[in-house]
Amino acid sequence: MSDDRDLEKVYTRKQFAAKLRRLADSIETEKAFTIQVAGERLKIPADAEFNVEHERTGDTEELEFQLRWKRAAE
């Protein structure tokens, strides 16, 4: 069984802003961030790596704020 997945969820502006605020607060206070995506609760550790990615395809632009971390051994 593969643990690979690639999900995307669309939020309202208000919901998205609230999630970004919670994330920013966690980053500033160097605390873990927890979010639920498609029914799965994810805990992003305080030492996660952050990057910003920009993609351009034809007349479409995309900006992604990414967090990357290693899963804890189960």
Protein Blocks (a to p, Z undefined) as FASTA:
>chain_A
ZZbdcddddddfklmmmmmmmmmmmmmnopacdddeehiacdddfkbccddddddehjbc
cdddddddddddZZ
